[in-house]
Amino acid sequence: MIRCASRLENCCSCDYVAVYDGPSVNSQPLGKLCNNTLNFFQSSSTYLTVLFRTDGSVTGRGFNAEFKSSLPPGAGRVECSSDNMNIVIEKSYLDSLGYDGHSLYLNDQYCRPQISAFQVIFSFPMNTCGTEQKFESGRIVYTNAVRAFESDYGLITRQSSLKLNVDCHMEPDTTVQNLYIARAGVNDSITGMGRFNGTMAFYTSRSFTYMVTQVPYMVTLNQAMYVQVNLRRDDKGLVLFLDTCVASPSPHDFQNNAYDLVRNGCGVDSTYQAYDSGTKSYARFTFRAFQFLRTHESVYLQCKVVVCPASASNSRCRRGCSRRRARALRASEDSHTLVLGPLTLQDLGSQGEASVKEEVAPEKTIDI
């Protein structure tokens, strides 16, 4: 795989970079880059041809390219979410390099793998074992590395220096991981997929201390409802923005007979109030309980949240209420939808506030 970025003359027929899937320009073309473009190209073989063509009229900064080759099929894989990172390496591949699993460790050398008959497995929470967070081109990236203690026994060695860099790129709708090996002239990679994990739950008061566990959550008309949305594993480098929240009498239909609480970050219901949205690693809001007419008493909520880097000052999370038609999210912004409920009205014979001081509403957990 090759990653190419170009800053050329603003004339695609004058200056461009062309990439071919093979050893010459007669091979299958993979694509062409002009001014201020970035793209990734995957080869079907061990060859890629890069052609840079320019004229003499205007001077630009040129282009740069980064190349990574793939691990042998089945040699290993990496999986990660906002909760955990799992790195699996086949023992047969390590044997070919002269290593066994007992010599491997992560950035934190006290993080060691589990070793089975055929695989070496690292499994650990994302924010441990020396994992670092950084931002590249507006994207959230988690990094770690697998290393190996080199043997100093005897007079000679046939072991190559081993370092496996692990990158988890948090991109819209998915998490992409790259695991590549840097050793004596070789740069290999494998790729996996994952997603954010998030929760949405009712709380009993504006202090958001006690989560509601009662199912269904029995409430009275006009009762103050308190809702919190957060990533299942807290990350101070990210912020959540409540974009849209819709109520429905059915958990399967939020299009017909639905009622808006907030739309595009703007409050629609007169009782809706946002406590935190777009500035912290969680989003909180409140509204007053209501009932749908001519239908059953249950109410479900469906909320869409946007995840942004905390350092991005002009992200969708920071812009707040937008009365204009929603724009497409940037590469660094991830949109997710969660469902919570049901809310059910108490028997009209028992008036007064619901007594759930230390009980908490049904918490719905989904991949986001």
Secondary structure by P-SEA (a helix, b strand, c coil): cbbbbbbccccccccbbbbbccccccccccccccccccbbbbbcccbbbbbbbbccccccccbbbbbbbbcccccccccccccbbbbbbbaaaaaaacccccccccccccbbbbbcccbbbbbbcccccbbbbbbcccbbbbbbbbbbbcccccccccccbbbbbbbbbbcccbbbbbbbbbcccbbbbccbbbbbbbcccccccccccccccccccccccccbbbbbbbcccccccbbbbbcbbbbbcccccccccccccccccccccccccccccccccbbbbbbbbbbbcccccbbbbbbbbbbbccccccccccccccccccccccccbbbbbbbbccbbbccccccccccccccccccccccc
